[in-house]
Amino acid sequence: MAFAASDFHALALLLGAAAAVGVAAVRLRQPLILAYIVIGIAAGPAVLGWSAPAETLEVLAELG
């Protein structure tokens, strides 16, 4: 299975957004897990649409 460049860009965007929201949560003295849940909901297909159900994401989800 080969990853496309767009898959790496999407993954990098999600990780960067999670890091940014995580830093904001720590500065606001909120639990880090809350920040990860918020970015997961926001980046999902229902709100911002940064990630869509795809075979690549299913494989990554199984790894975690």
DODO-356832 format. One record per residue (C-alpha): x, y, z; residue in one letter. Coordinates in steps of 0.5 Angstrom, whole numbers, padded with zeros to 4 digits, always signed. Layout:
BEGIN
XYZA
...
This chain:
BEGIN
+0000+0000+0000M
+0003+0007-0002A
+0001+0013+0001F
+0000+0019-0003A
+0003+0026-0002A
-0004+0029+0000S
-0005+0023+0005D
+0002+0026+0008F
+0000+0033+0008H
-0007+0031+0011A
-0004+0028+0017L
+0001+0033+0018A
-0004+0038+0018L
-0008+0034+0023L
-0002+0033+0028L
+0000+0041+0027G
-0007+0043+0029A
-0007+0038+0035A
-0001+0041+0037A
-0003+0048+0037A
-0010+0046+0040V
-0006+0042+0045G
-0001+0048+0047V
-0007+0053+0048A
-0011+0048+0052A
-0005+0047+0057V
-0004+0055+0057R
-0012+0055+0059L
-0011+0050+0064R
-0015+0045+0061Q
-0014+0037+0060P
-0010+0036+0054L
-0015+0030+0052I
-0020+0035+0052L
-0016+0039+0046A
-0015+0033+0042Y
-0023+0031+0043I
-0024+0038+0040V
-0019+0038+0034I
-0022+0031+0033G
-0029+0033+0032I
-0027+0040+0029A
-0023+0036+0023A
-0028+0031+0022G
-0032+0031+0016P
-0038+0034+0019A
-0035+0041+0021V
-0029+0043+0017L
-0028+0036+0013G
-0020+0036+0013W
-0021+0028+0014S
-0026+0024+0010A
-0027+0017+0011P
-0021+0013+0007A
-0017+0007+0006E
-0011+0010+0009T
-0015+0013+0015L
-0018+0006+0016E
-0011+0003+0016V
-0008+0009+0021L
-0014+0008+0026A
-0012+0000+0026E
-0005+0002+0028L
-0007+0006+0034G
